[in-house]
Amino acid sequence: MSRAGTPTDNGAMEAINGWSKVEMFVDFDLSHCEDVPPFVESYIEFFNEGRPSGALGYLTPKAYRELHEAGKEVPKKPSRIRYEKKQAKIEESKTDEEAN
């Protein structure tokens, strides 16, 4: 549990809170919603089961968890794929230089 008044203690949760607030107010127009609790519950279901995440290889959190729990390979983050491609090119150029 984080200390009161210190959002940096739990940065991941603070980020999710920020994203969800923006999406609920901007994308889904929460300000004109008459019954907020059911709306928030439906948003949480959408966030976990319908909204793909780039950080999870463009799977929903639920789909990612199901793959992981089944012991199947989960997709890599796009940034990880780019990093691995760049590293492969660096290694290839080193090998080429050593061969010459």
C-alpha positions as CSV (number, residue, x, y, z in Angstrom):
1,M,0.0,0.0,0.0
2,S,1.3,3.4,-0.8
3,R,1.7,6.3,1.5
4,A,-1.0,9.0,1.5
5,G,-0.2,11.8,-0.9
6,T,2.6,10.0,-2.7
7,P,1.4,8.8,-6.1
8,T,4.9,7.9,-7.1
9,D,4.7,4.9,-4.8
10,N,2.4,3.2,-7.3
11,G,3.2,4.7,-10.7
12,A,1.6,1.9,-12.7
13,M,-1.8,2.3,-11.0
14,E,-1.6,6.1,-11.2
15,A,-1.0,5.8,-15.0
16,I,-4.0,3.5,-15.4
17,N,-6.2,5.8,-13.4
18,G,-5.0,8.7,-15.6
19,W,-5.7,6.8,-18.9
20,S,-9.1,5.6,-17.8
21,K,-10.2,9.1,-16.6
22,V,-9.2,10.6,-20.0
23,E,-10.9,7.9,-21.9
24,M,-14.1,8.0,-19.8
25,F,-14.4,11.8,-20.0
26,V,-13.1,12.4,-23.6
27,D,-13.8,9.3,-25.6
28,F,-16.9,8.1,-23.8
29,D,-18.3,11.5,-22.6
30,L,-18.8,10.5,-18.9
31,S,-19.8,14.1,-18.1
32,H,-23.2,13.5,-19.7
33,C,-23.7,10.1,-18.1
34,E,-26.7,9.9,-15.7
35,D,-25.7,6.7,-13.8
36,V,-21.9,6.7,-13.2
37,P,-21.3,3.4,-11.3
38,P,-22.7,1.1,-14.0
39,F,-20.9,3.2,-16.6
40,V,-17.6,2.7,-14.8
41,E,-18.2,-1.0,-14.4
42,S,-18.9,-1.4,-18.1
43,Y,-15.7,0.6,-18.8
44,I,-13.6,-1.7,-16.6
45,E,-15.0,-4.7,-18.5
46,F,-14.2,-3.0,-21.8
47,F,-10.7,-2.1,-20.6
48,N,-10.0,-5.7,-19.6
49,E,-11.8,-7.6,-22.4
50,G,-12.3,-5.3,-25.4
51,R,-9.5,-2.8,-25.5
52,P,-6.3,-4.1,-27.1
53,S,-3.1,-2.8,-25.5
54,G,0.1,-2.1,-27.5
55,A,2.2,-3.0,-24.5
56,L,0.6,-6.5,-24.6
57,G,1.2,-7.1,-28.2
58,Y,-2.2,-5.7,-29.1
59,L,-4.1,-8.2,-27.1
60,T,-6.6,-7.4,-24.4
61,P,-5.5,-7.9,-20.9
62,K,-7.8,-10.9,-20.5
63,A,-6.5,-12.6,-23.7
64,Y,-2.9,-11.9,-22.7
65,R,-3.5,-13.5,-19.3
66,E,-5.2,-16.5,-20.8
67,L,-2.3,-17.1,-23.1
68,H,0.2,-16.7,-20.3
69,E,-1.7,-19.0,-17.9
70,A,-2.0,-21.7,-20.6
71,G,1.8,-21.6,-21.0
72,K,1.6,-20.3,-24.5
73,E,4.0,-17.8,-26.0
74,V,2.7,-14.3,-25.5
75,P,3.4,-11.6,-28.1
76,K,6.3,-9.2,-27.5
77,K,5.8,-5.5,-27.1
78,P,6.4,-3.6,-30.4
79,S,9.2,-1.7,-28.7
80,R,10.9,-5.0,-27.8
81,I,10.6,-6.2,-31.4
82,R,12.2,-3.0,-32.7
83,Y,15.0,-3.3,-30.1
84,E,15.8,-6.9,-31.0
85,K,15.9,-6.1,-34.8
86,K,18.3,-3.2,-34.1
87,Q,20.5,-5.5,-31.9
88,A,20.5,-8.1,-34.7
89,K,21.7,-5.5,-37.2
90,I,24.5,-4.4,-34.8
91,E,25.6,-7.9,-34.3
92,E,25.5,-8.6,-38.1
93,S,27.6,-5.5,-38.8
94,K,30.2,-6.6,-36.1
95,T,30.4,-10.0,-37.8
96,D,30.8,-8.4,-41.2
97,E,33.6,-6.2,-39.9
98,E,35.4,-9.2,-38.2
99,A,35.2,-11.2,-41.5
100,N,36.9,-8.4,-43.4
